[in-house]
Amino acid sequence: MRCPECQHLESRVVDSRSTGDHIRRRRECASCGHRFTTYERAERPQIWVLKKGGVKEPFSHEKVLHGLALACRKRPVRAEQLDEAAAAVRVLLEQRRESPVPSSAVGEAVLEVLREIDAVAYVRFASVYQEFESVAEFVEVIRPLTERA
């Protein structure tokens, strides 16, 4: 690892900590003694999503985050929760070990994560994702939520 101060190539690891999806390492330069932090992240395979029209596109954390934010608009959900939820959706899709993943699986994963975060946001997302056309469809989705509470 190259020192940001003197560009020397040798350093030693002083401290190492796992923080969620990456490892944080404190390093000390063997030449000048400067301490600096590096982050290591495991390389994850690209998830491909197969859209309804047959087009394949890479999984987008930002698109999922945007959908979650719309569903949770004006709800007591913090931005950190939304980011964690989008990451959880990716994990659920990775567990499928399927490539490409149908876009319907992305929607189902978002619903699964939203169910645990906020019931109103869950119903909002479900109404758009499942294209509700009647009040009866809303009632069908809400009934299990009210029984759980």
N, C-alpha and C positions, 0 to 999 in steps of 0.2 A: 504494500500500500504506500503510495507516494505521499510524503509529508507536504501539507499545503504551505508551509513556511519556507523550507529549504529544498524541497523536491527530492530529498533523499528517499531511496526505495525501501529501506528497512525500518520496521517499527515493531513494537511488541504490544500485545493486548493487555491492558491494565484491568479492565472490567468488561464483562459481557452480560447482557440482559435480554431476555425474550420479551418483546412488547407486542402482543397480538400477532400480527402476520409478518413481523420482521424481527431481526436480532440487532440490537444496538451495541456497538463495541466502542469502548474508550481506548484509544491507542496513544502510545508515546513514541516519538521519533528516536531512533537509536543514535542519530547524529547530533541534533540540536536540543532534544528533550521536550520539544513542543508537544502538547497533548491535543488531540482532536478526536472527533466522533465520526464513526462510519456506521452505515446501516446496511444490513444484508437482508435480502428478500428471496425466498425460494421462487424459482421460475415456475410459473403455472402454465399448463397447456392452454392454448387458445380454444375457447368454446365458440362453436359456430351455431347460429340459430337459423333454422329453416322456416322462412316466412310462408304464409298461406299461398302466396302466388308462386312459390317454388324458388324464390331467390334466397341465397345463403348470404348471411352477413355476420360479422363478428359480434359476440356478446358485448353489450355496452352498459357498463356500470352507470354511466350518466343517464341513459334512457330509463333504466329501472329506477334510479334515484328521482328523476323527474316525475315518473308515474306515481311513485310513493308520495312525493311532495304534493302532487295534485290531490291525491286521495286524503292526505292528512292536513290539507289546508284549513286553517282556523281551528285546528284540534290541538290539544295539549301534548304535542309530540316534538321533542327536541331534534335539532339538526343531526346531532350525533347518533340518535336512535335511527334516523332515516339512513344514514351512511352505514351503520351496522346492519340494518335490515337489507340493504342492497348487497352487502357482502354476504349475508346469510343466503340470499337468493342464489348467488354464484356458487356457494358451497353446495346447496341442494342440487343444482344443475350438474356440478362436478361429480356428485355421488351417483348420478344416473349412468355415468360412464357410457354415454351415447353421443355419437357425432354424426351429423349435426343434430342438435336438440330442436324438436318442433317448437314453434313460438307458443303453442298452447301450453307447453310445459313451463315456459317462463311465466306465463300468466298464473298458472296453478301454484307455482313456487311463491310468487308475490302474494297471492291470496293466503297461502299457508303462513307466511311471515306476518302479514297484516292482521290475521286473526288473533295473534298473540299481542300485538301492539295496541290496536284501537278498534273496537267493534264498529264504530261509525265509519271509519276509514275503510274497513273491510267491506262494509255494505256498499259504500260509494264505488270502490274499485270493482266489486263484483257486478254492480249494476251496469257499468260500462263494459267490462270484460266479457260478461255473459250476455250482453245486449238484452236486458230485461225489456219486455213489451207490455207487461201487466203488473198490477199491484200484487196479484197472487204470487208472482215470482219473487217480489220483495219479501212477502210474508214467509215464503218457503225458506229463504236465506236467513231471515231474522229469527225465526222460531228456535233453531238450535242455540243461537246466541243468548236468547232470553232464558232458556232452560238452564244454561250453564251458569248464569249470574245469580 
